[in-house]
Amino acid sequence: MNALFKMSGKRQLFLMSSSVVHGYTYLQHAEQDLSSYLKKNNVKKVLFIPYALANHDCYTEKVGSVLKRWGFDCEGVHSKPDPVEAVREAQAIYVGGGNTFLLLKSLYDFGLVEPIRDRVLNHSVPYVGSSAGTNVATKSIQTTNDMPIVFPPSFDALALVPFNINPHYLDPEVGGTHKGETREERILQFHEQNDAPVLGLREGSTLLVDGDRATLIGTRKARLLRRGQAPEEFDAGADLSFLLKQ
């Protein structure tokens, strides 16, 4: 394993494609799995990182109101006088979705990249990501779907796992008339320049990481694309632990 991914703790990751899924209210699709994940890790209070959207107070209230209904306290890192210290004291870290470039730039600006990585990889602090929050948990943000509205100092992300994820993965519409690149074609273009595997998470799917074990949970299949190999489909419940050994 690359030295970047060595750790002394047991990482706990809950990486969602999205917080909103058709037919469900906000986060409802993940209520059972996410609640169980937090309870299993003895979490009572969640530190929410709202930097992927501009209105930090509203975003924190939106997520916090749901978590509080489930029995968990929630506070926004932006409300703390020292964000780094807040991360160091957090029982769990939840990074919300929005614009991935804005999120990663903010993590660098506030000096949070290394503290989050340290807390998750060396102190087993649970990490929850949704959309952009899932993107930044991976090796880099180069497989995000977002527009680069700001310029982070690097595309290198938290590297909590040694591969990339494409949240909101979409399949071509059967009979559709759109002739632009499909999501798969864009990832293939990524692989013309990069080696990292890319896990396409469809809406309703989540990657659950428990130490060195990774499991696909939720209601949808995921699509794995690797450079020079044919794409593979994995059903919910599939063991994807081999991706952690890259």
C-alpha positions as CSV (number, residue, x, y, z in Angstrom):
1,M,0.0,0.0,0.0
2,N,1.2,3.5,-0.9
3,A,2.7,5.3,2.1
4,L,0.0,8.0,1.7
5,F,-2.6,5.5,2.9
6,K,-0.8,4.0,5.8
7,M,-2.8,4.4,9.0
8,S,-2.6,3.4,12.7
9,G,-6.4,3.5,13.3
10,K,-9.3,1.7,11.8
11,R,-11.0,4.0,9.3
12,Q,-14.8,4.3,9.3
13,L,-16.3,5.8,6.2
14,F,-19.9,6.3,5.0
15,L,-19.7,7.6,1.4
16,M,-23.0,8.4,-0.2
17,S,-23.7,9.3,-3.8
18,S,-26.2,11.9,-2.7
19,S,-28.3,13.1,0.2
20,V,-31.4,13.4,-2.1
21,V,-32.9,10.4,-3.9
22,H,-36.1,10.4,-5.9
23,G,-39.1,9.3,-3.8
24,Y,-37.5,10.2,-0.5
25,T,-37.2,13.3,1.7
26,Y,-33.8,14.7,2.5
27,L,-31.4,11.9,3.7
28,Q,-34.4,9.6,4.2
29,H,-33.0,6.9,1.9
30,A,-30.0,6.5,4.2
31,E,-31.7,6.9,7.6
32,Q,-31.4,3.3,8.7
33,D,-27.9,2.7,7.5
34,L,-26.5,6.1,8.6
35,S,-28.1,5.9,12.0
36,S,-26.8,2.4,12.6
37,Y,-23.3,3.6,11.4
38,L,-23.2,6.5,13.9
39,K,-24.6,4.5,16.8
40,K,-22.2,1.6,16.1
41,N,-19.4,4.2,16.5
42,N,-20.9,5.7,19.7
43,V,-21.5,9.0,18.1
44,K,-23.7,11.5,19.9
45,K,-22.6,14.7,18.2
46,V,-21.7,15.3,14.5
47,L,-19.4,18.1,13.3
48,F,-20.8,19.2,10.0
49,I,-18.6,20.8,7.3
50,P,-20.9,23.0,5.1
51,Y,-18.2,24.6,2.9
52,A,-19.5,23.2,-0.4
53,L,-22.3,25.7,-0.3
54,A,-22.2,29.5,0.3
55,N,-24.8,29.7,3.1
56,H,-23.2,27.8,5.9
57,D,-25.9,28.5,8.5
58,C,-28.8,27.3,6.4
59,Y,-27.0,24.2,5.2
60,T,-26.0,23.2,8.7
61,E,-29.6,23.7,9.9
62,K,-30.9,21.6,7.0
63,V,-28.7,18.7,7.8
64,G,-28.8,19.2,11.6
65,S,-32.6,19.2,11.7
66,V,-32.6,15.7,10.2
67,L,-29.9,14.3,12.4
68,K,-31.6,15.7,15.5
69,R,-34.8,13.9,14.6
70,W,-32.7,10.8,14.5
71,G,-31.3,11.5,17.9
72,F,-27.9,13.1,17.1
73,D,-26.7,16.6,17.9
74,C,-25.1,18.6,15.1
75,E,-22.9,21.7,14.9
76,G,-21.3,23.5,12.0
77,V,-17.5,23.8,11.9
78,H,-18.0,27.4,10.6
79,S,-19.5,28.4,13.9
80,K,-16.3,27.4,15.8
81,P,-13.6,30.0,16.6
82,D,-10.9,27.4,15.6
83,P,-12.0,25.0,12.9
84,V,-8.8,22.8,13.3
85,E,-9.5,22.4,17.0
86,A,-13.1,21.5,16.2
87,V,-12.0,18.8,13.9
88,R,-9.5,17.5,16.5
89,E,-12.3,17.3,19.1
90,A,-15.0,15.9,16.8
91,Q,-16.8,12.6,17.5
92,A,-17.7,12.3,13.8
93,I,-17.1,14.4,10.7
94,Y,-19.9,14.9,8.1
95,V,-18.9,16.7,4.9
96,G,-21.8,17.8,2.8
97,G,-22.3,18.1,-0.9
98,G,-22.4,21.1,-3.2
99,N,-19.5,22.3,-5.3
100,T,-16.5,20.1,-5.0
101,F,-14.0,22.8,-6.0
102,L,-15.3,25.2,-3.5
103,L,-15.3,22.5,-0.8
104,L,-11.7,21.4,-1.4
105,K,-10.4,25.0,-1.6
106,S,-12.1,25.8,1.7
107,L,-10.6,22.7,3.3
108,Y,-7.2,23.9,2.2
109,D,-7.9,27.5,3.1
110,F,-8.8,26.6,6.7
111,G,-6.0,24.1,7.1
112,L,-8.3,21.1,7.5
113,V,-7.0,18.6,5.0
114,E,-4.3,17.1,7.2
115,P,-6.3,17.3,10.5
116,I,-9.3,15.5,8.9
117,R,-7.0,12.9,7.4
118,D,-5.3,12.4,10.7
119,R,-8.5,12.1,12.7
120,V,-10.0,9.6,10.3
121,L,-7.0,7.4,9.5
122,N,-5.1,7.5,12.8
123,H,-7.9,8.0,15.4
124,S,-10.8,6.1,13.8
125,V,-13.1,9.2,13.8
126,P,-16.1,8.3,11.6
127,Y,-16.4,10.2,8.4
128,V,-19.7,10.8,6.5
129,G,-19.6,12.2,3.0
130,S,-22.3,13.0,0.5
131,S,-21.7,14.0,-3.2
132,A,-18.9,16.5,-3.0
133,G,-18.1,15.3,0.5
134,T,-17.6,11.8,-1.0
135,N,-15.4,13.2,-3.8
136,V,-13.0,14.9,-1.3
137,A,-12.7,11.7,0.7
138,T,-11.0,10.0,-2.3
139,K,-7.6,10.3,-3.9
140,S,-8.5,13.4,-6.0
141,I,-11.4,15.4,-7.1
142,Q,-10.6,14.9,-10.8
143,T,-13.8,12.7,-11.3
144,T,-16.3,15.2,-9.9
145,N,-19.2,16.3,-12.1
146,D,-18.9,19.9,-10.8
147,M,-17.8,23.1,-12.5
148,P,-14.5,24.7,-11.3
149,I,-16.0,27.9,-9.9
150,V,-12.9,28.5,-7.8
151,F,-9.4,27.2,-7.9
152,P,-8.2,24.9,-5.1
153,P,-4.4,24.8,-4.7
154,S,-4.4,21.1,-5.7
155,F,-6.8,18.5,-7.0
156,D,-5.4,16.1,-4.4
157,A,-8.0,15.4,-1.8
158,L,-8.2,13.7,1.7
159,A,-7.1,10.4,0.3
160,L,-9.0,8.4,2.9
161,V,-9.2,5.7,0.1
162,P,-6.7,5.1,-2.7
163,F,-9.1,5.4,-5.6
164,N,-11.6,7.9,-7.0
165,I,-15.4,8.0,-6.9
166,N,-17.9,9.5,-9.3
167,P,-21.1,10.3,-7.3
168,H,-24.4,10.6,-9.2
169,Y,-23.2,8.2,-11.8
170,L,-25.6,8.2,-14.8
171,D,-26.2,5.6,-17.4
172,P,-27.0,6.6,-21.0
173,E,-30.7,7.2,-21.5
174,V,-32.2,4.4,-23.6
175,G,-33.4,5.9,-26.8
176,G,-32.1,9.3,-25.8
177,T,-31.0,12.0,-28.3
178,H,-28.1,13.5,-26.3
179,K,-24.9,13.1,-28.3
180,G,-22.4,14.5,-25.8
181,E,-20.0,12.4,-23.8
182,T,-21.6,9.9,-21.5
183,R,-20.4,9.7,-17.9
184,E,-18.5,6.5,-18.8
185,E,-16.8,8.2,-21.7
186,R,-15.6,11.1,-19.5
187,I,-14.2,8.7,-17.0
188,L,-12.4,6.9,-19.8
189,Q,-10.9,10.3,-20.7
190,F,-9.7,10.6,-17.1
191,H,-8.0,7.2,-17.5
192,E,-6.1,8.4,-20.6
193,Q,-4.0,10.5,-18.1
194,N,-4.6,8.7,-14.7
195,D,-4.4,5.2,-13.2
196,A,-6.8,5.5,-10.3
197,P,-9.8,3.2,-10.4
198,V,-13.1,5.1,-10.4
199,L,-16.2,3.7,-8.7
200,G,-19.4,5.1,-10.2
201,L,-22.0,5.4,-7.4
202,R,-25.5,5.7,-8.7
203,E,-28.1,7.5,-6.7
204,G,-29.2,5.5,-3.6
205,S,-25.8,3.7,-3.3
206,T,-23.2,4.1,-0.5
207,L,-19.7,2.8,0.0
208,L,-19.3,1.7,3.6
209,V,-15.7,1.2,4.8
210,D,-14.9,-0.5,8.0
211,G,-11.2,-0.7,8.5
212,D,-9.9,-2.7,5.5
213,R,-13.3,-3.9,4.4
214,A,-15.4,-2.0,1.9
215,T,-19.0,-2.9,1.1
216,L,-21.5,-1.5,-1.3
217,I,-24.8,-0.8,0.4
218,G,-28.1,0.8,-0.6
219,T,-30.5,0.1,-3.4
220,R,-28.5,0.4,-6.6
221,K,-25.6,-1.2,-8.4
222,A,-22.2,0.5,-8.8
223,R,-20.0,0.6,-11.8
224,L,-16.3,0.2,-11.5
225,L,-14.0,1.6,-14.3
226,R,-10.3,0.7,-14.3
227,R,-7.7,1.8,-16.8
228,G,-7.3,-0.8,-19.6
229,Q,-10.0,-3.0,-18.3
230,A,-13.7,-3.6,-19.1
231,P,-16.1,-1.9,-16.8
232,E,-17.6,-4.1,-14.0
233,E,-21.0,-3.9,-12.3
234,F,-21.4,-4.7,-8.6
235,D,-24.7,-5.4,-6.8
236,A,-25.6,-3.9,-3.4
237,G,-23.9,-6.0,-0.8
238,A,-20.8,-6.6,-2.9
239,D,-17.4,-6.8,-1.2
240,L,-15.2,-4.1,-2.7
241,S,-12.4,-4.4,-0.2
242,F,-9.9,-5.1,-3.0
243,L,-10.1,-1.4,-3.9
244,L,-8.5,-0.5,-0.6
245,K,-5.4,-2.4,-1.5
246,Q,-4.5,-0.3,-4.5
